[in-house]
Amino acid sequence: MFSHVVIFWTNPANPNSADELLAGCEKYLQPIPGVLHYHAGKMVPSHRSVVDQSYQIALNLVFTDKKSQDDYQIHPLHLEFVEKVFKRVCTKVVVYDFA
């Protein structure tokens, strides 16, 4: 298994940016072949100090292996997502990959 976790900070000047990002993830990323598990959602507030609450959206994708994730990165739908959605509504991103 290979997990690809992406944490997004959206543009605070656009109050719809989080919803637009989620819609873009659903439209462009979920249908890409090789994704075994797809989950995207908004940050959930917590009273625990160890929980990072500075971001707006998280994406968790699971693949069978690193090769599948590498193929995902260059898939036309992923590239279209980056250009049409990510660059327009996000100010920062952090990625965590692990196997």
MMTF fields as JSON, N, C-alpha, C and O atoms, coordinates in Angstrom:
{
  "mmtfVersion": "1.0.0",
  "mmtfProducer": "UNKNOWN",
  "numBonds": 395,
  "numAtoms": 396,
  "numGroups": 99,
  "numChains": 1,
  "numModels": 1,
  "chainsPerModel": [1],
  "groupsPerChain": [99],
  "chainIdList": ["A"],
  "bondAtomList": [4, 2, 8, 6, 12, 10, 16, 14, 20, 18, 24, 22, 28, 26, 32, 30, 36, 34, 40, 38, 44, 42, 48, 46, 52, 50, 56, 54, 60, 58, 64, 62, 68, 66, 72, 70, 76, 74, 80, 78, 84, 82, 88, 86, 92, 90, 96, 94, 100, 98, 104, 102, 108, 106, 112, 110, 116, 114, 120, 118, 124, 122, 128, 126, 132, 130, 136, 134, 140, 138, 144, 142, 148, 146, 152, 150, 156, 154, 160, 158, 164, 162, 168, 166, 172, 170, 176, 174, 180, 178, 184, 182, 188, 186, 192, 190, 196, 194, 200, 198, 204, 202, 208, 206, 212, 210, 216, 214, 220, 218, 224, 222, 228, 226, 232, 230, 236, 234, 240, 238, 244, 242, 248, 246, 252, 250, 256, 254, 260, 258, 264, 262, 268, 266, 272, 270, 276, 274, 280, 278, 284, 282, 288, 286, 292, 290, 296, 294, 300, 298, 304, 302, 308, 306, 312, 310, 316, 314, 320, 318, 324, 322, 328, 326, 332, 330, 336, 334, 340, 338, 344, 342, 348, 346, 352, 350, 356, 354, 360, 358, 364, 362, 368, 366, 372, 370, 376, 374, 380, 378, 384, 382, 388, 386, 392, 390],
  "bondOrderList": [1, 1, 1, 1, 1, 1, 1, 1, 1, 1, 1, 1, 1, 1, 1, 1, 1, 1, 1, 1, 1, 1, 1, 1, 1, 1, 1, 1, 1, 1, 1, 1, 1, 1, 1, 1, 1, 1, 1, 1, 1, 1, 1, 1, 1, 1, 1, 1, 1, 1, 1, 1, 1, 1, 1, 1, 1, 1, 1, 1, 1, 1, 1, 1, 1, 1, 1, 1, 1, 1, 1, 1, 1, 1, 1, 1, 1, 1, 1, 1, 1, 1, 1, 1, 1, 1, 1, 1, 1, 1, 1, 1, 1, 1, 1, 1, 1, 1],
  "groupList": [{"groupName": "MET", "atomNameList": ["N", "CA", "C", "O"], "elementList": ["N", "C", "C", "O"], "formalChargeList": [0, 0, 0, 0], "bondAtomList": [1, 0, 2, 1, 3, 2], "bondOrderList": [1, 1, 2], "singleLetterCode": "M", "chemCompType": "L-PEPTIDE LINKING"}, {"groupName": "PHE", "atomNameList": ["N", "CA", "C", "O"], "elementList": ["N", "C", "C", "O"], "formalChargeList": [0, 0, 0, 0], "bondAtomList": [1, 0, 2, 1, 3, 2], "bondOrderList": [1, 1, 2], "singleLetterCode": "F", "chemCompType": "L-PEPTIDE LINKING"}, {"groupName": "SER", "atomNameList": ["N", "CA", "C", "O"], "elementList": ["N", "C", "C", "O"], "formalChargeList": [0, 0, 0, 0], "bondAtomList": [1, 0, 2, 1, 3, 2], "bondOrderList": [1, 1, 2], "singleLetterCode": "S", "chemCompType": "L-PEPTIDE LINKING"}, {"groupName": "HIS", "atomNameList": ["N", "CA", "C", "O"], "elementList": ["N", "C", "C", "O"], "formalChargeList": [0, 0, 0, 0], "bondAtomList": [1, 0, 2, 1, 3, 2], "bondOrderList": [1, 1, 2], "singleLetterCode": "H", "chemCompType": "L-PEPTIDE LINKING"}, {"groupName": "VAL", "atomNameList": ["N", "CA", "C", "O"], "elementList": ["N", "C", "C", "O"], "formalChargeList": [0, 0, 0, 0], "bondAtomList": [1, 0, 2, 1, 3, 2], "bondOrderList": [1, 1, 2], "singleLetterCode": "V", "chemCompType": "L-PEPTIDE LINKING"}, {"groupName": "ILE", "atomNameList": ["N", "CA", "C", "O"], "elementList": ["N", "C", "C", "O"], "formalChargeList": [0, 0, 0, 0], "bondAtomList": [1, 0, 2, 1, 3, 2], "bondOrderList": [1, 1, 2], "singleLetterCode": "I", "chemCompType": "L-PEPTIDE LINKING"}, {"groupName": "TRP", "atomNameList": ["N", "CA", "C", "O"], "elementList": ["N", "C", "C", "O"], "formalChargeList": [0, 0, 0, 0], "bondAtomList": [1, 0, 2, 1, 3, 2], "bondOrderList": [1, 1, 2], "singleLetterCode": "W", "chemCompType": "L-PEPTIDE LINKING"}, {"groupName": "THR", "atomNameList": ["N", "CA", "C", "O"], "elementList": ["N", "C", "C", "O"], "formalChargeList": [0, 0, 0, 0], "bondAtomList": [1, 0, 2, 1, 3, 2], "bondOrderList": [1, 1, 2], "singleLetterCode": "T", "chemCompType": "L-PEPTIDE LINKING"}, {"groupName": "ASN", "atomNameList": ["N", "CA", "C", "O"], "elementList": ["N", "C", "C", "O"], "formalChargeList": [0, 0, 0, 0], "bondAtomList": [1, 0, 2, 1, 3, 2], "bondOrderList": [1, 1, 2], "singleLetterCode": "N", "chemCompType": "L-PEPTIDE LINKING"}, {"groupName": "PRO", "atomNameList": ["N", "CA", "C", "O"], "elementList": ["N", "C", "C", "O"], "formalChargeList": [0, 0, 0, 0], "bondAtomList": [1, 0, 2, 1, 3, 2], "bondOrderList": [1, 1, 2], "singleLetterCode": "P", "chemCompType": "L-PEPTIDE LINKING"}, {"groupName": "ALA", "atomNameList": ["N", "CA", "C", "O"], "elementList": ["N", "C", "C", "O"], "formalChargeList": [0, 0, 0, 0], "bondAtomList": [1, 0, 2, 1, 3, 2], "bondOrderList": [1, 1, 2], "singleLetterCode": "A", "chemCompType": "L-PEPTIDE LINKING"}, {"groupName": "ASP", "atomNameList": ["N", "CA", "C", "O"], "elementList": ["N", "C", "C", "O"], "formalChargeList": [0, 0, 0, 0], "bondAtomList": [1, 0, 2, 1, 3, 2], "bondOrderList": [1, 1, 2], "singleLetterCode": "D", "chemCompType": "L-PEPTIDE LINKING"}, {"groupName": "GLU", "atomNameList": ["N", "CA", "C", "O"], "elementList": ["N", "C", "C", "O"], "formalChargeList": [0, 0, 0, 0], "bondAtomList": [1, 0, 2, 1, 3, 2], "bondOrderList": [1, 1, 2], "singleLetterCode": "E", "chemCompType": "L-PEPTIDE LINKING"}, {"groupName": "LEU", "atomNameList": ["N", "CA", "C", "O"], "elementList": ["N", "C", "C", "O"], "formalChargeList": [0, 0, 0, 0], "bondAtomList": [1, 0, 2, 1, 3, 2], "bondOrderList": [1, 1, 2], "singleLetterCode": "L", "chemCompType": "L-PEPTIDE LINKING"}, {"groupName": "GLY", "atomNameList": ["N", "CA", "C", "O"], "elementList": ["N", "C", "C", "O"], "formalChargeList": [0, 0, 0, 0], "bondAtomList": [1, 0, 2, 1, 3, 2], "bondOrderList": [1, 1, 2], "singleLetterCode": "G", "chemCompType": "PEPTIDE LINKING"}, {"groupName": "CYS", "atomNameList": ["N", "CA", "C", "O"], "elementList": ["N", "C", "C", "O"], "formalChargeList": [0, 0, 0, 0], "bondAtomList": [1, 0, 2, 1, 3, 2], "bondOrderList": [1, 1, 2], "singleLetterCode": "C", "chemCompType": "L-PEPTIDE LINKING"}, {"groupName": "LYS", "atomNameList": ["N", "CA", "C", "O"], "elementList": ["N", "C", "C", "O"], "formalChargeList": [0, 0, 0, 0], "bondAtomList": [1, 0, 2, 1, 3, 2], "bondOrderList": [1, 1, 2], "singleLetterCode": "K", "chemCompType": "L-PEPTIDE LINKING"}, {"groupName": "TYR", "atomNameList": ["N", "CA", "C", "O"], "elementList": ["N", "C", "C", "O"], "formalChargeList": [0, 0, 0, 0], "bondAtomList": [1, 0, 2, 1, 3, 2], "bondOrderList": [1, 1, 2], "singleLetterCode": "Y", "chemCompType": "L-PEPTIDE LINKING"}, {"groupName": "GLN", "atomNameList": ["N", "CA", "C", "O"], "elementList": ["N", "C", "C", "O"], "formalChargeList": [0, 0, 0, 0], "bondAtomList": [1, 0, 2, 1, 3, 2], "bondOrderList": [1, 1, 2], "singleLetterCode": "Q", "chemCompType": "L-PEPTIDE LINKING"}, {"groupName": "ARG", "atomNameList": ["N", "CA", "C", "O"], "elementList": ["N", "C", "C", "O"], "formalChargeList": [0, 0, 0, 0], "bondAtomList": [1, 0, 2, 1, 3, 2], "bondOrderList": [1, 1, 2], "singleLetterCode": "R", "chemCompType": "L-PEPTIDE LINKING"}],
  "groupTypeList": [0, 1, 2, 3, 4, 4, 5, 1, 6, 7, 8, 9, 10, 8, 9, 8, 2, 10, 11, 12, 13, 13, 10, 14, 15, 12, 16, 17, 13, 18, 9, 5, 9, 14, 4, 13, 3, 17, 3, 10, 14, 16, 0, 4, 9, 2, 3, 19, 2, 4, 4, 11, 18, 2, 17, 18, 5, 10, 13, 8, 13, 4, 1, 7, 11, 16, 16, 2, 18, 11, 11, 17, 18, 5, 3, 9, 13, 3, 13, 12, 1, 4, 12, 16, 4, 1, 16, 19, 4, 15, 7, 16, 4, 4, 4, 17, 11, 1, 10],
  "groupIdList": [1, 2, 3, 4, 5, 6, 7, 8, 9, 10, 11, 12, 13, 14, 15, 16, 17, 18, 19, 20, 21, 22, 23, 24, 25, 26, 27, 28, 29, 30, 31, 32, 33, 34, 35, 36, 37, 38, 39, 40, 41, 42, 43, 44, 45, 46, 47, 48, 49, 50, 51, 52, 53, 54, 55, 56, 57, 58, 59, 60, 61, 62, 63, 64, 65, 66, 67, 68, 69, 70, 71, 72, 73, 74, 75, 76, 77, 78, 79, 80, 81, 82, 83, 84, 85, 86, 87, 88, 89, 90, 91, 92, 93, 94, 95, 96, 97, 98, 99],
  "secStructList": [7, 3, 3, 3, 3, 3, 3, 3, 3, 3, 7, 6, 6, 7, 6, 6, 2, 2, 2, 2, 2, 2, 2, 2, 0, 0, 0, 0, 0, 6, 6, 1, 6, 6, 7, 1, 3, 3, 3, 3, 3, 3, 7, 7, 7, 7, 1, 7, 6, 6, 1, 7, 7, 1, 7, 1, 3, 3, 3, 3, 3, 3, 3, 1, 1, 2, 2, 2, 2, 2, 2, 2, 2, 6, 1, 2, 2, 2, 2, 2, 2, 0, 0, 0, 0, 0, 2, 2, 2, 3, 3, 3, 3, 3, 3, 3, 3, 3, 7],
  "xCoordList": [0.836, 0.0, 0.883, 1.972, 0.391, 1.088, 0.058, -0.945, 0.31, -0.609, -0.046, 1.145, -0.93, -0.602, -1.565, -2.754, -1.045, -1.866, -1.472, -0.296, -2.458, -2.212, -3.024, -4.233, -2.33, -2.962, -2.953, -1.905, -4.13, -4.289, -4.681, -5.512, -4.072, -4.486, -5.086, -4.425, -6.338, -7.029, -6.928, -6.589, -7.229, -7.119, -8.219, -9.398, -7.847, -8.873, -9.631, -10.709, -9.101, -9.792, -10.99, -11.863, -11.033, -12.141, -12.909, -12.448, -14.064, -14.798, -15.309, -15.69, -15.321, -15.783, -14.635, -14.868, -13.408, -12.253, -12.23, -11.859, -12.609, -12.599, -13.612, -13.303, -14.802, -15.824, -15.413, -15.649, -14.801, -14.326, -13.226, -13.181, -12.344, -11.275, -11.84, -11.421, -12.78, -13.401, -14.104, -13.994, -14.821, -15.502, -14.481, -14.703, -13.364, -12.317, -11.668, -11.379, -11.436, -10.873, -11.793, -11.354, -13.073, -14.072, -14.105, -14.126, -14.109, -14.231, -12.984, -13.087, -11.803, -10.575, -9.765, -9.14, -9.762, -8.84, -9.465, -8.837, -10.689, -11.319, -11.385, -11.178, -11.665, -11.794, -10.472, -10.491, -9.342, -8.072, -7.827, -7.937, -7.498, -7.239, -6.094, -5.131, -6.227, -5.187, -5.477, -4.817, -6.453, -6.819, -7.698, -8.822, -7.18, -7.944, -8.898, -10.011, -8.442, -9.25, -9.112, -8.006, -10.238, -10.283, -11.078, -12.191, -10.507, -11.251, -10.727, -9.539, -11.618, -11.278, -12.309, -13.494, -11.852, -12.794, -12.213, -11.025, -13.103, -12.713, -12.113, -12.445, -11.222, -10.621, -11.726, -12.677, -11.574, -12.528, -11.91, -10.849, -12.561, -12.004, -11.851, -12.613, -10.857, -10.578, -10.145, -9.547, -10.444, -9.981, -8.556, -7.952, -8.023, -6.69, -5.617, -5.697, -4.632, -3.592, -2.668, -1.999, -2.617, -1.74, -2.344, -1.663, -3.602, -4.274, -4.058, -4.461, -3.422, -3.207, -4.559, -5.281, -4.884, -6.151, -5.952, -6.842, -4.765, -4.45, -4.838, -4.86, -5.14, -5.458, -6.967, -7.724, -7.406, -8.836, -9.295, -10.368, -8.483, -8.887, -7.758, -6.581, -8.138, -7.175, -7.659, -8.859, -6.706, -6.979, -6.153, -4.95, -6.785, -6.093, -6.372, -7.513, -5.32, -5.442, -4.577, -3.467, -5.085, -4.325, -4.203, -5.171, -2.985, -2.659, -2.079, -1.708, -2.003, -1.403, 0.092, 0.654, 0.744, 2.192, 2.635, 1.824, 3.914, 4.446, 4.305, 4.047, 4.466, 4.337, 2.943, 2.814, 1.916, 0.553, 0.406, -0.255, 1.021, 0.977, 1.782, 1.375, 2.925, 3.717, 2.912, 2.961, 2.171, 1.321, 0.215, -0.113, -0.351, -1.382, -0.868, -1.58, 0.367, 0.935, 1.001, 0.87, 1.197, 1.321, 0.056, 0.038, -0.991, -2.247, -2.833, -2.769, -3.397, -3.96, -4.997, -5.06, -5.803, -6.785, -6.11, -6.569, -5.03, -4.292, -3.667, -3.737, -3.062, -2.447, -3.493, -3.231, -4.669, -5.752, -6.237, -6.519, -6.333, -6.709, -5.734, -6.153, -4.448, -3.43, -3.61, -3.574, -3.8, -3.909, -5.232, -5.251, -6.341, -7.654, -8.204, -9.03, -7.756, -8.331, -7.269, -7.35, -6.283, -5.29, -4.638, -4.635, -4.095, -3.378, -4.295, -3.828, -5.571, -6.526, -6.998, -7.249, -7.127, -7.765, -6.853, -7.272, -5.624, -4.757, -3.583, -3.086, -3.16, -2.001, -0.821, 0.315, -1.073, -0.021, -0.491, -1.686, 0.475, 0.171, 1.345, 2.5, 1.031, 2.033, 1.613, 0.439, 2.564, 2.278, 3.039, 4.213, 2.354, 2.958, 2.723, 1.581, 3.799, 3.734, 4.375, 5.447, 3.717, 4.326, 3.826, 2.734, 4.651, 4.311, 4.365, 4.112],
  "yCoordList": [-1.183, 0.0, 1.25, 1.259, 2.293, 3.573, 4.669, 4.783, 5.46, 6.537, 7.887, 8.162, 8.712, 10.062, 11.003, 11.043, 11.761, 12.673, 14.097, 14.456, 14.9, 16.276, 17.203, 17.039, 18.182, 19.17, 20.513, 20.977, 21.124, 22.353, 23.534, 23.409, 24.664, 25.946, 26.738, 26.982, 27.135, 27.838, 29.349, 29.844, 30.053, 31.507, 32.143, 32.034, 32.805, 33.412, 34.556, 34.927, 35.114, 36.185, 35.654, 36.425, 34.348, 33.716, 32.835, 31.738, 33.277, 32.502, 31.155, 30.301, 30.953, 29.685, 28.751, 27.672, 29.141, 28.368, 26.933, 26.027, 26.7, 25.328, 24.458, 23.325, 24.975, 24.213, 23.984, 22.909, 24.989, 24.837, 23.784, 23.002, 23.768, 22.775, 21.37, 20.455, 21.187, 19.868, 19.407, 18.244, 20.312, 19.962, 19.58, 18.646, 20.304, 19.989, 18.645, 17.897, 18.331, 17.015, 15.904, 14.925, 16.079, 15.077, 14.903, 13.783, 16.022, 15.995, 15.44, 14.597, 15.912, 15.589, 14.437, 13.682, 14.286, 13.324, 11.963, 10.928, 11.963, 10.684, 9.689, 8.497, 10.126, 9.141, 8.613, 7.743, 9.114, 8.687, 7.21, 6.796, 6.409, 4.977, 4.761, 5.526, 3.708, 3.352, 3.81, 3.36, 4.7, 5.16, 4.09, 3.847, 3.458, 2.437, 3.043, 2.556, 4.114, 4.785, 6.287, 6.807, 6.975, 8.425, 9.0, 8.554, 9.991, 10.703, 12.13, 12.354, 13.087, 14.505, 15.157, 14.829, 16.089, 16.739, 17.964, 18.266, 18.669, 19.877, 19.525, 18.503, 20.402, 20.24, 20.216, 20.995, 19.309, 19.19, 19.82, 19.387, 20.838, 21.473, 20.473, 19.514, 20.724, 19.84, 20.667, 21.732, 20.183, 20.83, 20.394, 20.942, 19.41, 18.866, 19.75, 20.069, 20.138, 21.046, 20.401, 21.111, 19.075, 18.397, 18.32, 17.912, 18.701, 18.636, 19.949, 21.013, 19.863, 21.044, 21.517, 20.757, 22.762, 23.317, 24.534, 25.372, 24.615, 25.782, 25.614, 26.598, 24.409, 24.141, 24.103, 24.145, 24.023, 23.968, 22.615, 22.13, 22.004, 20.771, 19.746, 20.092, 18.48, 17.383, 16.362, 16.154, 15.741, 14.701, 13.487, 13.599, 12.331, 11.083, 10.096, 9.689, 9.722, 8.748, 7.54, 7.68, 6.355, 5.124, 4.423, 4.291, 3.979, 3.255, 1.894, 1.659, 1.005, -0.297, -0.194, -0.95, 0.749, 0.885, 2.271, 3.049, 2.572, 3.881, 4.123, 5.253, 3.099, 3.238, 3.765, 4.623, 3.252, 3.725, 5.203, 5.951, 5.624, 7.021, 7.881, 8.998, 7.372, 8.102, 8.309, 9.382, 7.277, 7.391, 8.419, 9.185, 8.434, 9.403, 10.838, 11.713, 11.067, 12.424, 13.011, 14.223, 12.176, 12.66, 12.437, 12.717, 11.935, 11.708, 13.067, 14.035, 13.141, 14.413, 15.049, 16.275, 14.248, 14.817, 15.474, 16.514, 14.882, 15.484, 16.806, 17.805, 16.797, 18.023, 19.114, 20.291, 18.725, 19.683, 20.245, 21.438, 19.381, 19.833, 20.89, 21.919, 20.638, 21.581, 22.94, 23.975, 22.94, 24.19, 24.914, 26.13, 24.172, 24.804, 25.058, 25.951, 24.285, 24.407, 24.805, 25.877, 23.948, 24.166, 25.539, 26.272, 25.897, 27.171, 28.375, 29.451, 28.204, 29.294, 29.505, 30.643, 28.43, 28.571, 28.292, 28.49, 27.838, 27.468, 28.432, 29.002, 28.592, 29.426, 28.599, 29.07, 27.353, 26.486, 25.049, 24.762, 24.151, 22.709, 21.993, 22.386, 20.941, 20.051, 18.632, 18.285, 17.809, 16.434, 15.469, 15.678, 14.407, 13.319, 12.029, 11.608, 11.406, 10.115, 9.072, 9.299, 7.921, 6.824, 5.482, 5.361, 4.487, 3.125, 2.186, 0.99],
  "zCoordList": [0.0, 0.0, 0.0, 0.572, -0.649, -0.694, -0.409, -1.112, 0.611, 0.976, 0.554, 0.7, 0.032, -0.43, 0.281, -0.037, 1.249, 2.041, 1.671, 1.721, 1.303, 0.88, 1.779, 1.94, 2.36, 3.222, 2.478, 2.031, 2.354, 1.577, 2.464, 3.364, 2.192, 2.769, 1.614, 0.604, 1.774, 0.699, 0.884, 1.959, -0.18, -0.21, 0.652, 0.318, 1.756, 2.623, 1.952, 2.416, 0.887, 0.166, -0.622, -1.017, -0.849, -1.565, -0.585, -0.269, -0.095, 0.904, 0.398, 1.199, -0.919, -1.502, -1.858, -2.405, -1.561, -2.035, -1.514, -2.26, -0.275, 0.257, -0.487, -0.858, -0.702, -1.433, -2.884, -3.435, -3.504, -4.88, -4.97, -5.92, -3.981, -3.96, -3.808, -4.517, -2.897, -2.723, -3.997, -4.384, -4.643, -5.894, -6.964, -7.734, -7.01, -7.982, -7.712, -8.646, -6.45, -6.088, -6.57, -7.174, -6.289, -6.687, -8.209, -8.72, -8.913, -10.371, -11.055, -11.945, -10.64, -11.366, -10.768, -11.513, -9.453, -8.835, -8.548, -8.774, -8.056, -7.694, -8.855, -8.629, -10.089, -11.178, -11.753, -12.624, -11.29, -11.872, -11.569, -10.415, -12.585, -12.375, -11.384, -11.344, -10.594, -9.637, -8.224, -7.288, -8.043, -6.706, -6.054, -6.495, -5.009, -4.3, -3.282, -3.082, -2.644, -1.628, -1.814, -1.954, -1.813, -1.975, -0.821, -0.541, -0.15, 0.881, 0.944, 1.172, 0.743, 0.853, 1.753, 1.694, 2.595, 3.479, 4.15, 4.037, 4.863, 5.571, 6.936, 7.537, 7.404, 8.719, 9.778, 9.726, 10.727, 11.82, 13.064, 13.513, 13.626, 14.823, 15.977, 16.098, 16.808, 17.935, 19.139, 18.985, 20.316, 21.543, 21.905, 22.827, 21.176, 21.456, 20.823, 19.637, 21.596, 21.106, 20.08, 19.33, 20.028, 19.07, 17.673, 16.732, 17.523, 16.229, 15.482, 15.95, 14.319, 13.483, 12.943, 12.299, 13.212, 12.758, 11.866, 11.726, 11.264, 10.444, 8.976, 8.236, 8.544, 7.141, 6.945, 7.915, 5.685, 5.4, 4.843, 5.202, 3.965, 3.28, 3.36, 3.268, 3.532, 3.478, 2.454, 2.275, 1.798, 0.798, 1.154, 1.389, 1.195, 1.491, 0.36, 0.141, -0.349, -1.433, -1.112, -0.598, -1.417, -1.216, -2.562, -3.311, -2.845, -4.079, -3.717, -2.568, -4.689, -4.422, -4.183, -3.39, -4.874, -4.752, -5.228, -5.73, -5.067, -5.46, -6.959, -7.376, -7.763, -9.217, -9.591, -10.465, -8.934, -9.207, -8.854, -9.574, -7.748, -7.351, -8.317, -8.638, -8.785, -9.781, -11.063, -11.666, -11.478, -12.672, -12.455, -13.361, -11.266, -10.895, -11.043, -11.536, -10.614, -10.641, -12.051, -12.224, -13.04, -14.42, -15.255, -16.454, -14.616, -15.326, -15.762, -15.004, -16.967, -17.46, -16.526, -16.432, -15.842, -14.923, -13.718, -13.247, -13.218, -12.103, -12.54, -11.825, -13.709, -14.227, -14.453, -14.204, -14.921, -15.133, -13.786, -13.674, -12.771, -11.429, -10.912, -10.382, -11.065, -10.587, -11.266, -10.601, -12.578, -13.324, -13.106, -12.916, -13.131, -13.105, -11.704, -11.515, -10.729, -9.392, -8.371, -7.772, -8.176, -7.12, -7.197, -6.208, -8.332, -8.464, -8.255, -7.882, -8.488, -8.369, -6.937, -6.539, -6.146, -4.829, -3.631, -2.491, -3.861, -2.74, -2.586, -3.557, -1.338, -1.035, -0.555, -0.592, -0.096, 0.432, 0.373, 0.441, 0.243, 0.276, 0.936, 0.774, 1.677, 2.243, 1.907, 2.034, 1.48, 1.078, 1.969, 2.275, 2.382, 3.139, 2.367, 2.184, 1.918, 1.239, 2.125, 2.686, 2.254, 3.013, 2.522, 1.966, 2.742, 2.307, 3.493, 3.345]
}
